[in-house]
Amino acid sequence: MRGGELFDRIEKRATPYSEKEVARIMFQIVNAVHHMHSLGIAHRGLDFKLLLTILFYQVFIYFVLNN
């Protein structure tokens, strides 16, 4: 995934992300945060509430579009 806001990418996408795609994106986020932490860098804007909001939004869209 190249640059930009993840939320904007989710919002603009015509079809929901598959479970496999979400898993890949979450893996990338967790790896990036782990790497930053290993260097002693903290990302102050990334929190659990933000991740839950993104995941909830995607699940909601999935159910709306598939029912």
Contacts in CASP RR format, 6 or more apart in sequence:
PFRMAT RR
TARGET T0000
AUTHOR 0000-0000-0000
METHOD contacts of the structure
MODEL  1
MRGGELFDRIEKRATPYSEKEVARIMFQIVNAVHHMHSLGIAHRGLDFKL
LLTILFYQVFIYFVLNN
1 9 0 8 1.000
1 25 0 8 1.000
1 28 0 8 1.000
6 25 0 8 1.000
6 29 0 8 1.000
6 54 0 8 1.000
7 54 0 8 1.000
7 57 0 8 1.000
10 17 0 8 1.000
10 54 0 8 1.000
10 57 0 8 1.000
10 58 0 8 1.000
10 61 0 8 1.000
11 57 0 8 1.000
15 65 0 8 1.000
16 58 0 8 1.000
16 61 0 8 1.000
16 62 0 8 1.000
16 65 0 8 1.000
16 66 0 8 1.000
17 25 0 8 1.000
17 58 0 8 1.000
22 55 0 8 1.000
22 58 0 8 1.000
26 51 0 8 1.000
29 46 0 8 1.000
29 51 0 8 1.000
33 43 0 8 1.000
33 46 0 8 1.000
36 42 0 8 1.000
36 43 0 8 1.000
END
